[in-house]
Amino acid sequence: MSRKKRIVYTLIAVLIFIQLFQPTENAGIGEGENSITASAEISQILKTSCYDCHSDHTDYPWYTHIQPVGWWLNHHVNEGKHELNFSEFKTYPLKRKLHKLKEIREQITEGEMPMSSYTWIHTDAPLTEEQKTKLLNWVQEMTTTLTDTVASL
């Protein structure tokens, strides 16, 4: 057997073998008692554009079960949840809540979220200008409410 054939067969065997190692899915509850507070309209925008990477529940596409793509997506989701988890927002200390709201405002204003690698497949995820305005207004309201709460203590 030629060297090329051995390399090809080895690669195929490795690709088949790694399919046995599936990452644990992010299959918790997206909204619960610790979730961020928002109107139904804002919640829907967040679910559509943010929750797959920033909540305890991800709706996975079919290709997640093909490795190493699934590992990459799993890492991406875990990283997103580490940065901001809307499902656990109420458990954050006040300083972190205010910081995360500031980051949300920056990400929306700079057009960095949702990421283009996400919106390429999830065509309903890109934010319209109207949605951006609504989210920015909501972030400002949340920031004001949290700041007022601290001031009244």
Residue, then its C-alpha position, 0 to 999 in steps of 0.5 A: m500500500s502506498r504512503k498516500k493511501r495509508i495517510v488517507y485511510t488513517l485520516i478517515a479512521v481518525l475522523i470516524f473514531i472521534q465521532l465517538f466523543q460528543p460534547t455535552e450539550n447546553a440543554g438547560i432551561g433558557e429562562g427561569e427565576n435567575s434570568i434577566t428581566a425583560s419584556a416579551e418583545i426584548s426577550q424574543i430578540l434576545k432568544t433569537s439573536c443571543y440565547d444560543c451562546h449566552s443562556d443555559h439552553t442552546d438550539y443546536p444545528w444538525y452539524t453539531h454532531i459531526q466532530p470536530v465541528g461540535w467541539w468547536l461549537n461547544h467551546h464557543v457556547n461555553e465561552g459565550k456563557h462564561e462572558l454573559n449568561f442571561s439565564e443566570f443574570k440575577t445571580y450576578p453581583l450588582k457591579r457585574k450586572l452594570h458592567k455586563l449591561k455596558e458591554i451589551r451596549e458596546q457590542i450592539t453599538e459596534g455591531e460585534m454581536p451577534m457574531s457574523s459566524y453565527t448570523w451566517i447560518h442563523t439568518d434571523a439573528p442579525l439585529t435590525e436598526e429598530q431592534k438595536t434601538k429597542l435593545l439599547n433603550w432597554v439596556q439604558e432602562m435596566t442600568t437606570t433601574l439598577t443604579d437607582t436601586v443602589a442610590s436608594l440603599 
